[in-house]
Amino acid sequence: MHQNINVILPTVICYELPLNERIRMLLRLEDLFDKIDFFSSRDTSFEHNTVLVALFEILDVTSRSDLKSDLLQELDKQRTMLEGLRSNPEVSEKALNHLLQDIRAAFRGLLDIPGRIGGHLRDDEWLMSVKQRMNIPGAACEFDLPAYHYWLNLTPEERREDLNGWITPFAPIRSGINIVLNILRNSGRNCGYTAVQGVFQQAGSEHQAHLLRLHISCEFPCIPEISANKYALNIRFVRWRSENKTEIYEEDIPFELTFCSL
């Protein structure tokens, strides 16, 4: 007689460390778009307010960069590299064609964006007046923004129609970001290591990666502090919520590390 035993495996947490400003910006935008997806599908005014806040943050993140041009260059670079894999017997032709199709669609979508990213939001005087007030802590109250208070009291369907109109023009940007980050995350190979008494060091040129991904079980009550340059990688695992913020978790800690590059 066999008895089924449910084994609950410890949750693994993934920490990502971008190693240049461009990847840092893409990760921030990915996080904001994920928030928009989640809260725009809900119905309450609080959740739809969160969507607007995220949209305004996207404007701020992209205001000092030429994201559109950077994405176009990166997508074209990846398309060229992927085309060179057609003769590789280890590469699935079906998967390759699907990815190349996605890249071409994102590339065309980016080319079709008129002017600056988020220009449709910047041209909306009402939205910009709301954004200006939201820059002041706690200034989105009904007595500060009565017109915004009126919008928040529309039906969820009416608010969602407006939100979709503001979100949809960002679709090519988000598609390009998703493709680039997906290629980046899948570019490396997971390797297992152990931090002896909570400390790990490694020298070598492979740290010229664009992104580090560290996986660790949440059964260890510690947080990785990672520093990396082209000469060395240093990781310290610091106790979570310790009174001493620099107190190292002095146990041997197994973890996985991935060096990702475009």
C-alpha positions in Angstrom: 0.0 0.0 0.0 1.4 3.3 -1.1 0.8 6.5 0.9 0.8 9.8 -0.9 2.9 12.4 1.1 2.7 16.0 0.1 6.1 17.6 0.4 6.1 21.3 0.6 9.3 22.7 -0.9 10.6 26.0 0.4 9.9 29.0 -1.8 12.8 30.3 -3.8 13.3 34.1 -4.1 14.9 35.6 -7.2 17.0 38.7 -6.7 18.0 40.6 -9.9 20.8 43.1 -10.0 21.1 45.2 -13.2 24.7 46.1 -13.9 24.1 49.2 -16.1 21.6 52.1 -16.2 19.8 50.9 -19.3 18.8 47.5 -17.8 17.9 49.2 -14.6 15.4 51.4 -16.4 13.9 48.4 -18.3 13.4 46.5 -15.0 11.7 49.5 -13.4 9.4 49.9 -16.4 8.6 46.2 -16.4 7.5 46.5 -12.8 5.3 49.5 -13.5 3.6 47.8 -16.4 2.9 44.8 -14.2 1.3 47.0 -11.6 -0.8 48.6 -14.4 -2.0 45.2 -15.6 -3.0 44.1 -12.1 -4.8 47.2 -10.9 -6.5 48.2 -14.2 -8.4 44.9 -14.2 -9.9 45.8 -10.8 -12.9 48.0 -10.2 -12.3 50.3 -7.2 -11.3 53.9 -7.5 -8.3 53.3 -5.2 -7.0 50.7 -7.7 -7.6 52.9 -10.7 -5.8 55.7 -8.9 -2.8 53.4 -8.6 -2.9 52.8 -12.3 -2.6 56.6 -13.0 0.2 56.9 -10.5 2.1 54.1 -12.3 1.5 55.8 -15.7 2.9 59.1 -14.3 5.9 57.2 -13.0 6.5 55.7 -16.5 6.6 59.3 -17.8 9.1 60.3 -15.2 11.3 57.2 -15.8 11.4 57.7 -19.6 11.7 61.5 -19.6 15.5 61.6 -19.5 16.3 58.9 -22.0 15.8 58.0 -25.6 14.1 54.6 -24.8 12.5 54.3 -28.2 15.8 54.6 -30.0 17.6 52.2 -27.6 14.9 49.6 -28.0 14.9 49.8 -31.8 18.7 49.3 -31.8 18.6 46.4 -29.4 15.8 44.7 -31.2 17.6 45.0 -34.6 20.8 43.7 -33.0 18.9 40.7 -31.6 17.1 40.0 -34.9 20.5 39.9 -36.7 22.0 37.5 -34.1 19.0 35.3 -34.2 18.9 35.1 -38.0 22.4 33.7 -37.8 21.1 30.7 -35.7 18.9 29.3 -38.5 21.5 26.8 -39.5 22.1 25.6 -35.9 20.6 22.1 -35.5 20.2 22.7 -31.7 17.8 25.6 -32.3 14.1 25.0 -32.8 13.2 26.6 -36.1 9.6 27.0 -35.0 10.6 28.8 -31.7 13.1 30.9 -33.6 10.5 32.0 -36.2 8.0 32.9 -33.5 10.6 35.0 -31.6 11.7 36.8 -34.8 8.0 37.5 -35.7 7.6 39.1 -32.3 10.7 41.2 -32.7 9.5 42.4 -36.1 6.1 43.3 -34.8 7.6 45.2 -31.8 10.0 47.0 -34.1 7.2 48.2 -36.5 5.1 49.2 -33.5 8.0 51.3 -32.1 8.5 53.0 -35.4 4.9 54.0 -35.6 5.0 55.8 -32.2 4.8 59.6 -33.0 7.2 61.8 -31.1 8.2 61.1 -27.5 7.1 58.2 -25.4 3.9 59.2 -23.6 3.3 62.2 -25.7 -0.4 61.4 -25.7 -0.4 61.9 -21.9 1.7 65.0 -21.9 -0.8 66.6 -24.4 -3.7 66.0 -22.1 -3.9 69.2 -19.9 -6.3 67.5 -17.4 -4.0 64.6 -16.8 -1.0 66.9 -16.5 -2.8 69.0 -13.9 -3.5 65.8 -11.9 0.1 64.7 -12.2 1.3 68.1 -11.0 -0.8 67.9 -7.9 0.2 64.2 -7.3 3.8 65.3 -7.0 2.8 66.9 -3.7 2.4 64.2 -0.9 -1.2 63.7 -0.1 -2.4 66.3 -2.6 -4.8 64.1 -4.6 -7.6 64.6 -2.0 -11.1 65.6 -3.3 -10.7 69.2 -2.1 -7.4 69.5 -4.0 -8.6 67.9 -7.2 -12.5 68.1 -7.5 -12.4 67.2 -11.2 -10.3 64.1 -10.4 -12.6 63.2 -7.6 -15.5 63.3 -10.1 -13.6 61.0 -12.4 -13.0 58.5 -9.6 -16.7 58.5 -9.0 -17.5 57.4 -12.5 -18.5 53.7 -13.1 -15.6 51.2 -13.2 -16.4 50.7 -16.9 -16.2 54.4 -17.7 -12.9 54.7 -15.8 -11.5 51.6 -17.5 -12.3 52.9 -20.9 -10.3 56.0 -20.2 -7.5 53.9 -18.7 -7.3 51.7 -21.7 -7.1 54.7 -24.0 -4.1 56.0 -21.9 -2.4 52.6 -21.6 -2.8 51.2 -25.2 -0.3 53.6 -26.9 2.4 52.1 -24.6 1.9 48.6 -26.0 4.8 48.7 -28.5 7.2 49.9 -25.7 6.1 47.2 -23.4 6.4 44.6 -26.1 9.9 45.7 -26.8 10.9 45.7 -23.1 9.4 42.2 -22.6 11.3 40.8 -25.6 14.7 42.3 -24.6 14.4 41.2 -20.9 13.2 37.7 -21.9 16.2 37.3 -24.2 18.5 38.7 -21.5 17.2 36.4 -18.7 17.5 33.3 -20.9 21.0 34.1 -22.0 22.8 32.8 -18.9 23.2 29.4 -17.3 22.4 28.7 -13.7 25.3 27.7 -11.5 25.2 26.5 -7.9 27.4 28.0 -5.3 27.8 28.2 -1.5 28.4 31.3 0.5 30.7 30.1 3.3 29.5 31.7 6.6 27.4 34.1 4.6 30.1 35.5 2.3 30.9 34.7 -1.4 33.6 36.2 -3.6 34.6 35.4 -7.1 37.1 37.0 -9.5 36.9 36.9 -13.3 35.9 38.7 -16.4 32.4 37.2 -16.7 31.1 39.8 -14.3 30.9 42.2 -17.3 27.3 40.9 -17.6 24.3 43.1 -17.9 22.2 41.4 -15.3 22.8 39.1 -12.3 20.1 36.8 -11.1 20.4 35.1 -7.7 18.1 32.4 -6.4 17.9 31.5 -2.8 15.5 29.6 -0.6 13.4 31.9 1.7 14.1 29.5 4.6 17.2 31.5 5.1 16.2 34.8 6.9 18.8 36.9 5.1 19.1 39.3 2.1 22.0 39.3 -0.4 24.0 42.5 -0.8 25.7 42.2 -4.2 28.5 44.3 -5.6 30.0 43.5 -9.0 32.4 45.0 -11.5 34.6 43.7 -14.3 37.2 42.4 -11.8 35.2 40.7 -9.1 31.9 39.7 -7.6 31.2 40.1 -3.9 28.0 38.9 -2.1 27.3 39.2 1.6 24.1 37.7 3.1 22.9 40.1 5.7 20.4 39.1 8.4 16.8 40.3 7.7 15.5 42.9 10.2 18.6 42.8 12.3 19.2 45.8 14.6 22.6 45.8 13.1 22.0 46.4 9.4 25.4 45.0 8.5 25.2 41.8 10.5 26.2 38.9 8.3 24.1 35.7 8.4 27.0 33.5 9.4 25.9 30.1 8.0 26.8 28.3 4.8 24.1 29.3 2.3 23.5 27.5 -1.0 22.3 29.6 -3.9 22.2 29.8 -7.6 23.6 32.5 -9.7 23.1 33.4 -13.4 25.2 35.9 -15.4 23.0 37.3 -18.2 24.3 39.3 -21.2 22.8 40.7 -24.4 
